[in-house]
Structures are given as C-alpha cells and as structure tokens.
Amino acid sequence: MTPIPHPSPNFEPRHGSVIDMLVLHYTGMADGPSALARLCDPEAKVSAHYLIEEDGRVFALVPEEMRAWHAGASSWRGETDINSRSIGIELVNPGHEFGYRAFPEPQMAALVEMATDIIGRHPVPARNVVGHSDIAPTRKQDPGELFPWKDLAEGHGIGLWPCGEPADLPPEHVLLAGLAHIGYDIYDPKAALTAFQRHFRPWKVDGHLDAETVGRLRALLRVLR
C-alpha cells in the first residue's frame, strides 16, 4: 500500500519520544473530504498521521516521526502526553452525530495492512492499541461500538480481545484498580467503565457493572499479568 500524500501543517517535533501507542479514531464528520480538509486546516489545530477513506484509500497527513495533534486531553497507563508517543489513524465514518455506521471491508483491510506495518516498525504492545474513547473516556466515543476490535485481535493480532465467563461483581475499589491497571483514567469511574465496554463488550454499552463485564475485565487482566 502506498499512502496518498496530503500534508497537514498541524504537527510539531516529538523531541525523542518513543512511539509505543496506536490510537484509532473515527472522523465524525459528514464525509471524507470534509474531514480531510479539517485535518489540514491550520486554524483547526487538529491532525492525524493517516486518514483511511471508506473505499480503502489511505492519505498520509503527518510524518510518523512528527507529533500529530489527534489525542487531545487524554491519558493511558498514567501517561498524559499521548500525542508524543503515538501514531493516530482517522477512519472516515460519520460517527454518532451524523449517522454512525459499520466500517466497510475495504477500509478495514487497509487499516489491517497499515496497523500491521506500524506495529512491525515500532514497539507498540497489543495493550497499547486503543481507541480515542479509551484514552479520553469522558469526552470521546470513537471509534465506537461498531468498530471490529474482535476481528482485529483474533484475526490479525492487532490489539487484545478477552474471552471470559461471567463472574461475581467485585467491590468498587477492586473494579477501579483493574480498570486502572489496564490503562484507563478512573477519575470518572462510570466513564471509564463505559469506555471499557465500548471496546471489550460493545454489544451492550450502558456503563453499568454486570457479571459479563466483570468476566471480560478479569480475562483481560489475566492476559496483562
């Protein structure tokens, strides 16, 4: 795959930070051209390293060695400068505001190829392949509950997908410790739990603790030990 050059002016130096995260977004705009224009608008002060259209075309906006502006106020595993340590990929999708829909196969095929290449060139562990909602649970929903995290993990080794049986509900402090160990900012516990469900139990995202959520949380924690 050869990305189409479409330079954005919205970036700055990384100052030597190691790239160890891959953050996936949806554009949340009416169409791809509008999103591409915004990501390249100097007044918008937002960008990503790549944008993938629904037909599978990939646009290269910011060189990987530079710090794109895609994460905003965010946190993962106690680190708050996510832009300096990550590569950001925007997937064209109207999002929850403009008619959220499934991600088409050509787009996902391009993402798999791109993510596999990125992970092969940078020390990005599976636990650090995240969505925008994982790192900013009080602000963001993307890439959302229709994003095929399971297929990426089980079919292509990109990210993690826990399989666990329903389990008894733990005390709140045990739940919060588990979410924090995974990487979530637990300042707002319900937002963190909702973000976990959106990624790892997407068929029921309600922010309520239940046996199925606990089972998947414990399964993921076992993988991370």
SULGI-V290556 format. One record per residue. RES is the residue in one small letter. D_LAST is the distance of its C-alpha to the last C-alpha in whole Angstrom. Layout:
BEGIN
RES:D_LAST ; RES:D_LAST
END
This chain:
BEGIN
m:36 ; t:38 ; p:37 ; i:40 ; p:41 ; h:41 ; p:41 ; s:40 ; p:41 ; n:38 ; f:36 ; e:35 ; p:34 ; r:30 ; h:31 ; g:29 ; s:26 ; v:23 ; i:22 ; d:19 ; m:19 ; l:21 ; v:22 ; l:24 ; h:27 ; y:31 ; t:34 ; g:35 ; m:39 ; a:42 ; d:41 ; g:40 ; p:43 ; s:43 ; a:39 ; l:40 ; a:43 ; r:41 ; l:38 ; c:41 ; d:43 ; p:43 ; e:44 ; a:41 ; k:38 ; v:36 ; s:34 ; a:32 ; h:31 ; y:32 ; l:34 ; i:34 ; e:37 ; e:37 ; d:39 ; g:36 ; r:38 ; v:36 ; f:37 ; a:36 ; l:37 ; v:35 ; p:34 ; e:30 ; e:31 ; m:32 ; r:31 ; a:31 ; w:32 ; h:30 ; a:27 ; g:29 ; a:28 ; s:24 ; s:21 ; w:17 ; r:14 ; g:17 ; e:19 ; t:23 ; d:25 ; i:23 ; n:26 ; s:26 ; r:23 ; s:23 ; i:25 ; g:27 ; i:28 ; e:31 ; l:31 ; v:35 ; n:35 ; p:37 ; g:34 ; h:35 ; e:38 ; f:40 ; g:39 ; y:35 ; r:35 ; a:33 ; f:32 ; p:34 ; e:34 ; p:35 ; q:33 ; m:30 ; a:31 ; a:32 ; l:28 ; v:26 ; e:29 ; m:28 ; a:24 ; t:24 ; d:26 ; i:25 ; i:21 ; g:23 ; r:25 ; h:22 ; p:19 ; v:17 ; p:14 ; a:13 ; r:12 ; n:15 ; v:17 ; v:18 ; g:22 ; h:24 ; s:23 ; d:20 ; i:21 ; a:24 ; p:24 ; t:27 ; r:29 ; k:28 ; q:27 ; d:27 ; p:27 ; g:27 ; e:26 ; l:28 ; f:26 ; p:25 ; w:21 ; k:20 ; d:23 ; l:22 ; a:18 ; e:19 ; g:23 ; h:22 ; g:18 ; i:19 ; g:16 ; l:13 ; w:15 ; p:13 ; c:15 ; g:15 ; e:18 ; p:20 ; a:19 ; d:20 ; l:20 ; p:18 ; p:20 ; e:20 ; h:19 ; v:15 ; l:16 ; l:16 ; a:13 ; g:11 ; l:13 ; a:13 ; h:10 ; i:10 ; g:13 ; y:16 ; d:19 ; i:20 ; y:23 ; d:24 ; p:22 ; k:24 ; a:24 ; a:20 ; l:20 ; t:23 ; a:21 ; f:18 ; q:20 ; r:22 ; h:20 ; f:18 ; r:21 ; p:24 ; w:26 ; k:26 ; v:26 ; d:27 ; g:25 ; h:25 ; l:22 ; d:23 ; a:21 ; e:20 ; t:19 ; v:17 ; g:16 ; r:15 ; l:13 ; r:11 ; a:10 ; l:9 ; l:6 ; r:5 ; v:6 ; l:4 ; r:0
END
